[in-house]
């Protein structure tokens, strides 16, 4: 039981430590589609991809929140293109 727990913890720590460089794999300026991009995990992913040089295609149910998120992204990362749907 302890050995299994150790292996699980080791694998989780390895995953947390090694974040792949997706911008190198797909190229800066590529587009990424993010649904639910105005709250929670979707918003965090939106900012993370924008920080890495990706262009964003945002999808949300709330037009007001979507516009606010778009403005926030473009104020921090002006070179990022944001398409709101």
N, CA, C and O atoms as a MOPAC input file, in Angstrom:
PM7 MOZYME 1SCF
protein

 N      0.82900 1    -1.18800 1     0.00000 1
 C      0.00000 1     0.00000 1     0.00000 1
 C      0.87600 1     1.25600 1     0.00000 1
 O      0.62600 1     2.18600 1    -0.76700 1
 N      1.87800 1     1.28500 1     0.83800 1
 C      2.76800 1     2.43600 1     0.92900 1
 C      3.56700 1     2.59300 1    -0.35900 1
 O      3.81000 1     3.71200 1    -0.81200 1
 N      3.97400 1     1.47700 1    -0.94500 1
 C      4.73300 1     1.50300 1    -2.18200 1
 C      3.88500 1     2.07300 1    -3.32800 1
 O      4.39000 1     2.84100 1    -4.14600 1
 N      2.61800 1     1.70500 1    -3.38800 1
 C      1.71300 1     2.21000 1    -4.41300 1
 C      1.49400 1     3.70800 1    -4.24100 1
 O      1.48700 1     4.45500 1    -5.21900 1
 N      1.31500 1     4.14300 1    -3.00200 1
 C      1.14800 1     5.56800 1    -2.72700 1
 C      2.37600 1     6.37500 1    -3.12000 1
 O      2.25500 1     7.48100 1    -3.64700 1
 N      3.53900 1     5.83300 1    -2.86900 1
 C      4.79000 1     6.49300 1    -3.23900 1
 C      4.89500 1     6.63900 1    -4.75100 1
 O      5.27800 1     7.69800 1    -5.24800 1
 N      4.55600 1     5.57600 1    -5.48900 1
 C      4.61200 1     5.62800 1    -6.94900 1
 C      3.63800 1     6.67300 1    -7.49500 1
 O      3.97400 1     7.41900 1    -8.41500 1
 N      2.44300 1     6.72300 1    -6.93200 1
 C      1.44900 1     7.68600 1    -7.37100 1
 C      1.93000 1     9.11200 1    -7.11700 1
 O      1.82900 1     9.96500 1    -7.99800 1
 N      2.44900 1     9.37300 1    -5.93000 1
 C      2.96400 1    10.69400 1    -5.59700 1
 C      4.12500 1    11.08200 1    -6.50100 1
 O      4.21900 1    12.22800 1    -6.93800 1
 N      5.00100 1    10.13700 1    -6.77900 1
 C      6.14600 1    10.38900 1    -7.65500 1
 C      5.68100 1    10.77400 1    -9.06100 1
 O      6.23200 1    11.69500 1    -9.66500 1
 N      4.66900 1    10.07500 1    -9.58400 1
 C      4.14600 1    10.37800 1   -10.91400 1
 C      3.46000 1    11.73800 1   -10.96600 1
 O      3.61400 1    12.47300 1   -11.94100 1
 N      2.70900 1    12.07500 1    -9.93500 1
 C      2.03200 1    13.37200 1    -9.89100 1
 C      3.05600 1    14.50100 1    -9.83100 1
 O      2.91400 1    15.50200 1   -10.53400 1
 N      4.07300 1    14.35000 1    -9.00900 1
 C      5.11200 1    15.38000 1    -8.92400 1
 C      5.86000 1    15.53100 1   -10.23800 1
 O      6.22400 1    16.64400 1   -10.61600 1
 N      6.09100 1    14.43800 1   -10.93300 1
 C      6.75100 1    14.49300 1   -12.23300 1
 C      5.90100 1    15.26400 1   -13.23900 1
 O      6.42500 1    16.07300 1   -14.00500 1
 N      4.59000 1    15.01700 1   -13.23900 1
 C      3.70100 1    15.72700 1   -14.15200 1
 C      3.66400 1    17.22300 1   -13.84700 1
 O      3.64500 1    18.04500 1   -14.76400 1
 N      3.65300 1    17.57200 1   -12.57400 1
 C      3.62200 1    18.97800 1   -12.19900 1
 C      4.92200 1    19.69400 1   -12.53700 1
 O      4.91500 1    20.87700 1   -12.87800 1
 N      6.01800 1    18.98900 1   -12.44200 1
 C      7.32400 1    19.58000 1   -12.68000 1
 C      7.61500 1    19.77100 1   -14.16400 1
 O      8.24200 1    20.75700 1   -14.55000 1
 N      7.17600 1    18.85700 1   -14.98100 1
 C      7.51800 1    18.90500 1   -16.40700 1
 C      6.33300 1    19.44400 1   -17.21000 1
 O      5.43800 1    18.68800 1   -17.58900 1
 N      6.33300 1    20.74400 1   -17.46500 1
 C      5.29800 1    21.32300 1   -18.31100 1
 C      5.83800 1    21.40000 1   -19.73200 1
 O      6.88700 1    22.00200 1   -19.96400 1
 N      5.14100 1    20.80300 1   -20.67500 1
 C      5.64000 1    20.79300 1   -22.04100 1
 C      5.60400 1    22.18400 1   -22.66100 1
 O      4.73600 1    22.99400 1   -22.33300 1
 N      6.53500 1    22.45500 1   -23.54300 1
 C      6.58200 1    23.72800 1   -24.23800 1
 C      5.74600 1    23.60000 1   -25.50900 1
 O      6.26300 1    23.27800 1   -26.57900 1
 N      4.45400 1    23.85500 1   -25.37500 1
 C      3.54900 1    23.68400 1   -26.50800 1
 C      3.77400 1    24.74400 1   -27.57900 1
 O      3.44800 1    24.51900 1   -28.74500 1
 N      4.32800 1    25.89800 1   -27.20300 1
 C      4.57500 1    26.93100 1   -28.20500 1
 C      5.66800 1    26.49800 1   -29.17500 1
 O      5.63500 1    26.86100 1   -30.35100 1
 N      6.62500 1    25.73300 1   -28.69100 1
 C      7.67500 1    25.23000 1   -29.57800 1
 C      7.11300 1    24.13700 1   -30.48000 1
 O      7.48500 1    24.03200 1   -31.64900 1
 N      6.22400 1    23.33100 1   -29.93400 1
 C      5.66200 1    22.22200 1   -30.70700 1
 C      4.72500 1    22.71600 1   -31.81100 1
 O      4.78400 1    22.22900 1   -32.94000 1
 N      3.85700 1    23.68600 1   -31.48700 1
 C      2.85600 1    24.13800 1   -32.45200 1
 C      3.21100 1    25.46300 1   -33.10600 1
 O      2.60600 1    25.82200 1   -34.11700 1
 N      4.16100 1    26.19200 1   -32.57000 1
 C      4.58500 1    27.45200 1   -33.16100 1
 C      3.83600 1    28.64000 1   -32.59800 1
 O      2.61300 1    28.61600 1   -32.45600 1
 N      4.58300 1    29.67500 1   -32.27900 1
 C      3.95000 1    30.88800 1   -31.78300 1
 C      3.09800 1    31.47900 1   -32.89100 1
 O      3.43700 1    31.39500 1   -34.07100 1
 N      1.98900 1    32.07600 1   -32.49100 1
 C      1.06600 1    32.64000 1   -33.46200 1
 C     -0.01700 1    31.66200 1   -33.88700 1
 O     -0.92900 1    32.03300 1   -34.62500 1
 N      0.07100 1    30.42700 1   -33.43600 1
 C     -0.98100 1    29.45800 1   -33.72200 1
 C     -2.22700 1    29.83400 1   -32.92500 1
 O     -2.15300 1    30.59600 1   -31.96200 1
 N     -3.35200 1    29.29900 1   -33.33100 1
 C     -4.60300 1    29.58400 1   -32.64000 1
 C     -4.96600 1    28.44600 1   -31.70400 1
 O     -4.69200 1    27.27800 1   -31.98200 1
 N     -5.58900 1    28.80700 1   -30.58900 1
 C     -6.09400 1    27.81300 1   -29.64700 1
 C     -7.54300 1    28.18200 1   -29.33700 1
 O     -7.85500 1    29.34700 1   -29.09300 1
 N     -8.42700 1    27.18000 1   -29.34900 1
 C     -9.84000 1    27.36700 1   -29.05300 1
 C    -10.07700 1    27.02300 1   -27.59100 1
 O     -9.75800 1    25.92000 1   -27.14600 1
 N    -10.64000 1    27.97300 1   -26.84300 1
 C    -10.90600 1    27.74400 1   -25.42800 1
 C    -12.37100 1    28.04000 1   -25.15600 1
 O    -12.83800 1    29.15800 1   -25.37200 1
 N    -13.09400 1    27.02900 1   -24.68000 1
 C    -14.49200 1    27.22400 1   -24.31100 1
 C    -14.56500 1    27.54700 1   -22.82700 1
 O    -13.74100 1    27.08300 1   -22.03800 1
 N    -15.54600 1    28.33900 1   -22.45900 1
 C    -15.67400 1    28.74300 1   -21.06100 1
 C    -14.52100 1    29.62600 1   -20.63100 1
 O    -14.00100 1    29.48700 1   -19.52400 1
 N    -14.12500 1    30.52900 1   -21.50300 1
 C    -12.89900 1    31.29400 1   -21.27700 1
 C    -13.07300 1    32.52900 1   -20.41300 1
 O    -12.14700 1    33.33200 1   -20.30400 1
 N    -14.23700 1    32.70200 1   -19.79500 1
 C    -14.45000 1    33.90600 1   -18.98300 1
 C    -14.38400 1    33.64900 1   -17.48400 1
 O    -14.37400 1    34.59900 1   -16.70100 1
 N    -14.34100 1    32.40300 1   -17.07200 1
 C    -14.30400 1    32.06700 1   -15.64400 1
 C    -13.42800 1    30.84900 1   -15.39400 1
 O    -13.23000 1    30.01100 1   -16.27400 1
 N    -12.91300 1    30.77200 1   -14.18400 1
 C    -12.24400 1    29.57300 1   -13.69300 1
 C    -11.06700 1    29.09300 1   -14.50300 1
 O    -10.19900 1    29.86900 1   -14.90400 1
 N    -11.05700 1    27.79000 1   -14.73400 1
 C     -9.93900 1    27.14600 1   -15.42600 1
 C     -9.81600 1    27.64900 1   -16.85900 1
 O     -8.70400 1    27.83700 1   -17.35100 1
 N    -10.94200 1    27.86800 1   -17.53600 1
 C    -10.90600 1    28.37100 1   -18.90400 1
 C    -10.22900 1    29.72700 1   -19.00400 1
 O     -9.47000 1    29.98200 1   -19.93900 1
 N    -10.50500 1    30.59300 1   -18.04300 1
 C     -9.88100 1    31.92200 1   -18.04700 1
 C     -8.38600 1    31.80800 1   -17.76500 1
 O     -7.57800 1    32.49400 1   -18.39100 1
 N     -8.02400 1    30.95000 1   -16.83200 1
 C     -6.60800 1    30.74800 1   -16.52000 1
 C     -5.86600 1    30.19100 1   -17.73100 1
 O     -4.74800 1    30.61300 1   -18.02500 1
 N     -6.48400 1    29.24700 1   -18.43100 1
 C     -5.86000 1    28.69700 1   -19.63800 1
 C     -5.73600 1    29.75500 1   -20.72900 1
 O     -4.74300 1    29.78300 1   -21.45600 1
 N     -6.73000 1    30.62100 1   -20.84500 1
 C     -6.68900 1    31.68900 1   -21.83400 1
 C     -5.47100 1    32.57600 1   -21.62200 1
 O     -4.74700 1    32.88000 1   -22.57000 1
 N     -5.24400 1    32.99100 1   -20.37800 1
 C     -4.11000 1    33.84900 1   -20.07900 1
 C     -2.78300 1    33.10700 1   -20.23800 1
 O     -1.79300 1    33.69500 1   -20.67600 1
 N     -2.75800 1    31.84100 1   -19.89100 1
 C     -1.52300 1    31.05600 1   -20.02900 1
 C     -1.12800 1    30.90100 1   -21.49500 1
 O      0.04100 1    31.06200 1   -21.84400 1
 N     -2.09700 1    30.59000 1   -22.35200 1
 C     -1.79300 1    30.45900 1   -23.77600 1
 C     -1.41500 1    31.79100 1   -24.39200 1
 O     -0.53100 1    31.84400 1   -25.24700 1
 N     -2.06800 1    32.87200 1   -23.97400 1
 C     -1.71100 1    34.20300 1   -24.48500 1
 C     -0.28800 1    34.56200 1   -24.07000 1
 O      0.45900 1    35.15400 1   -24.84900 1
 N      0.08600 1    34.20400 1   -22.84500 1
 C      1.44000 1    34.46400 1   -22.35800 1
 C      2.47300 1    33.71500 1   -23.19500 1
 O      3.58900 1    34.19700 1   -23.38900 1
 N      2.10400 1    32.54900 1   -23.68400 1
 C      3.02800 1    31.73500 1   -24.48400 1
 C      3.02800 1    32.10200 1   -25.96800 1
 O      3.71000 1    31.45900 1   -26.76600 1
 N      2.26100 1    33.13500 1   -26.34100 1
 C      2.30900 1    33.63300 1   -27.70700 1
 C      1.25300 1    33.09400 1   -28.64900 1
 O      1.34700 1    33.31000 1   -29.85800 1
 N      0.26100 1    32.40600 1   -28.13800 1
 C     -0.80300 1    31.87800 1   -28.97500 1
 C     -1.88000 1    32.93100 1   -29.20000 1
 O     -2.09100 1    33.80100 1   -28.35400 1
 N     -2.55600 1    32.85300 1   -30.33300 1
 C     -3.75800 1    33.63200 1   -30.56600 1
 C     -4.92800 1    32.85600 1   -29.98500 1
 O     -4.90400 1    31.62600 1   -29.95000 1
 N     -5.94900 1    33.56600 1   -29.53100 1
 C     -7.02800 1    32.94600 1   -28.76900 1
 C     -8.34700 1    33.04300 1   -29.53600 1
 O     -8.69000 1    34.09600 1   -30.07500 1
 N     -9.07700 1    31.93200 1   -29.57600 1
 C    -10.46700 1    31.92500 1   -30.01100 1
 C    -11.27800 1    31.59600 1   -28.76300 1
 O    -11.23700 1    30.47200 1   -28.26100 1
 N    -12.02200 1    32.59800 1   -28.26300 1
 C    -12.75600 1    32.45400 1   -26.99800 1
 C    -14.21900 1    32.14700 1   -27.26700 1
 O    -14.83700 1    32.72800 1   -28.15900 1
 N    -14.76000 1    31.22900 1   -26.48500 1
 C    -16.17100 1    30.87200 1   -26.57800 1
 C    -16.76400 1    30.97100 1   -25.17900 1
 O    -16.21900 1    30.43300 1   -24.21500 1
 N    -17.90800 1    31.68000 1   -25.08900 1
 C    -18.57100 1    31.81900 1   -23.79700 1
 C    -20.04700 1    32.09400 1   -24.01800 1
 O    -20.45300 1    32.51000 1   -25.10400 1
 N    -20.84900 1    31.86300 1   -22.99000 1
 C    -22.27800 1    32.15100 1   -23.08400 1
 C    -22.58300 1    33.61400 1   -22.80600 1
 O    -23.60100 1    34.12700 1   -23.27000 1
 N    -21.72600 1    34.29400 1   -22.06300 1
 C    -21.96900 1    35.67200 1   -21.66000 1
 C    -21.14200 1    36.63500 1   -22.51200 1
 O    -19.91200 1    36.63500 1   -22.45000 1
 N    -21.82500 1    37.44800 1   -23.30100 1
 C    -21.13400 1    38.38700 1   -24.19400 1
 C    -20.38200 1    39.45600 1   -23.40500 1
 O    -19.29200 1    39.86500 1   -23.80400 1
 N    -20.95200 1    39.91000 1   -22.28900 1
 C    -20.30200 1    40.95300 1   -21.48500 1
 C    -19.00400 1    40.44100 1   -20.86700 1
 O    -17.98000 1    41.12300 1   -20.91100 1
 N    -19.04700 1    39.24800 1   -20.29500 1
 C    -17.84500 1    38.65900 1   -19.69800 1
 C    -16.79600 1    38.38300 1   -20.76800 1
 O    -15.59900 1    38.55300 1   -20.53400 1
 N    -17.24800 1    37.95900 1   -21.93300 1
 C    -16.33700 1    37.66400 1   -23.02700 1
 C    -15.60500 1    38.92500 1   -23.48000 1
 O    -14.40000 1    38.88900 1   -23.73300 1
 N    -16.32200 1    40.02500 1   -23.57900 1
 C    -15.70800 1    41.29100 1   -23.97500 1
 C    -14.71300 1    41.76100 1   -22.91400 1
 O    -13.63800 1    42.26000 1   -23.24700 1
 N    -15.07100 1    41.60300 1   -21.63900 1
 C    -14.17000 1    42.00000 1   -20.55200 1
 C    -12.88900 1    41.15700 1   -20.55800 1
 O    -11.79300 1    41.69100 1   -20.38700 1
 N    -13.02900 1    39.85400 1   -20.75300 1
 C    -11.86300 1    38.97800 1   -20.80500 1
 C    -10.98200 1    39.32900 1   -22.00200 1
 O     -9.75600 1    39.34100 1   -21.89200 1
 N    -11.60100 1    39.61100 1   -23.12800 1
 C    -10.85700 1    40.00300 1   -24.33300 1
 C    -10.04300 1    41.26500 1   -24.06400 1
 O     -8.87100 1    41.33800 1   -24.43400 1
 N    -10.65700 1    42.25900 1   -23.42400 1
 C     -9.95300 1    43.50300 1   -23.11500 1
 C     -8.81000 1    43.26200 1   -22.13100 1
 O     -7.74000 1    43.85400 1   -22.27200 1
 N     -9.02500 1    42.39900 1   -21.13600 1
 C     -7.97400 1    42.07900 1   -20.15800 1
 C     -6.77300 1    41.42300 1   -20.83800 1
 O     -5.62500 1    41.76400 1   -20.55000 1
 N     -7.04100 1    40.49000 1   -21.72900 1
 C     -5.95900 1    39.78100 1   -22.42400 1
 C     -5.17200 1    40.75500 1   -23.29700 1
 O     -3.94100 1    40.76300 1   -23.27800 1
 N     -5.89700 1    41.57700 1   -24.06400 1
 C     -5.21400 1    42.47400 1   -24.99600 1
 C     -4.48100 1    43.59800 1   -24.27000 1
 O     -3.54200 1    44.17200 1   -24.82300 1
 N     -4.88600 1    43.92400 1   -23.04800 1
 C     -4.12900 1    44.92700 1   -22.29600 1
 C     -2.81200 1    44.35000 1   -21.78300 1
 O     -1.81200 1    45.06500 1   -21.71200 1
 N     -2.79900 1    43.05300 1   -21.41900 1
 C     -1.57700 1    42.41800 1   -20.92600 1
 C     -0.69400 1    41.89000 1   -22.04500 1
 O      0.53300 1    41.93100 1   -21.94700 1
 N     -1.31400 1    41.39600 1   -23.10500 1
 C     -0.58600 1    40.79500 1   -24.22000 1
 C     -1.09300 1    41.41800 1   -25.52400 1
 O     -1.89800 1    40.80400 1   -26.22500 1
 N     -0.63200 1    42.63600 1   -25.85900 1
 C     -1.17800 1    43.34500 1   -27.02300 1
 C     -0.91700 1    42.66300 1   -28.36400 1
 O     -1.63400 1    42.92000 1   -29.33000 1
 N      0.08800 1    41.80400 1   -28.44000 1
 C      0.38200 1    41.12900 1   -29.71300 1
 C     -0.54800 1    39.94800 1   -29.96200 1
 O     -0.52800 1    39.37100 1   -31.05000 1
 N     -1.36800 1    39.57300 1   -28.97000 1
 C     -2.25400 1    38.43200 1   -29.09000 1
 C     -3.55800 1    38.84400 1   -29.76700 1
 O     -4.17900 1    39.83700 1   -29.39000 1
 N     -3.95700 1    38.07500 1   -30.75900 1
 C     -5.25300 1    38.30100 1   -31.41000 1
 C     -6.30100 1    37.48300 1   -30.65700 1
 O     -6.07700 1    36.31600 1   -30.33800 1
 N     -7.43800 1    38.10100 1   -30.37900 1
 C     -8.50800 1    37.41100 1   -29.67900 1
 C     -9.76200 1    37.48400 1   -30.52900 1
 O    -10.20700 1    38.57300 1   -30.89300 1
 N    -10.33700 1    36.32500 1   -30.85000 1
 C    -11.57400 1    36.23900 1   -31.59900 1
 C    -12.63500 1    35.73600 1   -30.64500 1
 O    -12.50800 1    34.64500 1   -30.09000 1
 N    -13.67900 1    36.52100 1   -30.44900 1
 C    -14.74000 1    36.14700 1   -29.51200 1
 C    -15.93700 1    35.57400 1   -30.26000 1
 O    -16.39200 1    36.13100 1   -31.25900 1
 N    -16.43700 1    34.44600 1   -29.75300 1
 C    -17.60200 1    33.79900 1   -30.37100 1
 C    -18.64700 1    33.59600 1   -29.30800 1
 O    -19.72100 1    33.06600 1   -29.59200 1

